[in-house]
Amino acid sequence: MNKQTRYHLIVIGSGPGGYVAAIRASQLGMKAAIVEKDRPGGVCLNWGCIPTKALLKSAEVYESMQKAGAYGLKVDQASFDLAAIVERSRGISDRNAQGVDYLFKKNKIDLIKGEASLQSKNSVQVKSQKETAILEADHIIIATGARPRELPGIQIDRERIITSKEAMTLTTLPKRLAIVGSGAIGMEFAYYYRVFGAEVTILEALDRVLPVEDAEISKLAARLFSRRGIKIETGALASAVVRNGEGVYLDYEAGGQKKSLEADVALIAVGVAPNIENLGLDKAGVKTNKAGVSVNEHMQTDAPSIYAIGDVIGPPWLAHAASEEGVHAVEHIAGKNPPVIDYSKMPGCTYCKPQVASVGYTEEKAKKEGIEYTVGKFSFKASGRALAAGDTDGIVKLLFEKKYGGLIGGHIIGGEATEMIHEIALGMNQEVTAEEIARTIHAHPTLGESIREAALDALGERIHGA
């Protein structure tokens, strides 16, 4: 363990919130340390964002191979090796973890391996296999993240009843996969396993898949997933998931009827729970709520010297939100008076195929708040670039507030939605109007032109499409 025991800042956890916070602290002249009991990078780099995208890319390439004939190409007997796919994914995680470790060295951040617990408002105990030490700091940031949430009465055995972590490392394809939950995690794994031939059934307790998205986008996603042969049952409340030898039985209720389902593997994908246990929060006077650690708009807890960021404080449970919160917390510590984070302009992405990305108001939320708005839409079926790519499923949908004309929401399903959403997020941040987007020249042929066409549609001036 390091000889130094006094720091300007100690960060507990090295995920995309923690490591970014430590780097920003170093940039501002603070001597920072990170305490991490596992590999650098947290869930995102090791068991979440990055490795899942590697898996999804393999699925996308395999799917393209199967459709090669549509592009005038010949691929004989396309096949896959699930173990090799997983190995590639894990290798990419390894490289990312090494990259974060390099950033620590570059920014002169001490990485201290061990399990941390608060001893007071300015001290942290770190236990490693070899020793226990007490570290002092002017400020502390809790960035311990979250873990897959479990349903009451359902025992995760990590073999047949699994979480997203195990779903990333299966090297044998389940013939029948049941997924409980249709958020981003559920939908991404549904796509991944279906491409390789698994029979996939999604059980969603709410009335639609991707329930946080605009209802029109959710409806289209369900239709496109159903077209793939993925079975979807909404309003389905799982009451029991039980292992039976080499299979799993699921009991659930839907439409007032009791039903059952048999599968080889059941993936429980119903959100996350904050990692707040054994942190010594009480010793430091840090309060919690149902979502996790309680913080104010500056990520500050009830103990003024202690901050918390990322999944441990609750939704939106996004890596980029954690990073932004980390920067904000450090800048607040440094007295830089950073602007309060506007979560209404925080984009969210789902990386299945078709991709889904959104930012800002949905129609449902705008109606609920009594906001008058206009809608502009454009279908990728009318996009020359999408047609050339052979990927025309999906739409761009923009919402503009009527009184002043500002962009208040954007929703994309299809194509490269997760890459396109940033133009809309920037537009919201700058309060642009439909006319300003429409007068911005977009390169042709691109998928990005669809955003301009949607803005033109809101003005009644759309050029292309039916």
Secondary structure, DSSP 4 states (H G I P E B T S, - for coil): --S--EEEEEEE--STTHHHHHHHHHHTT--EEEEESS-TTHHHHHHSHHHHHHHHHHHHHHHHHHTGGGGT----S----HHHHHHHHHHHHHHHHHHHHHHHHHTT-EEEESEEEEEETTEEEEE-SS-EEEEEEEEEEE---EEEPPPTT----SSSEE-HHHHTS--S--SEEEEE--SHHHHHHHHHHHHTT-EEEEEESSSSSSTTS-HHHHHHHHHHHHHTT-EEEESEEEEEEEEETTEEEEEEEETTEEEEEEESEEEE-S-EEE--TTS-HHHHT--B-SSSB---TTSB-SSTTEEE-GGGG-TT--HHHHHHHHHHHHHHHTT--PPPP-GGG--EEE-SSS-EEEEE--HHHHHHTT--EEEEEEEGGG-HHHHHHT----EEEEEEETTT-BEEEEEEESTTHHHHHHHHHHHHHTT-BHHHHHTS---SS-TTHHHHHHHHHHTT---S--
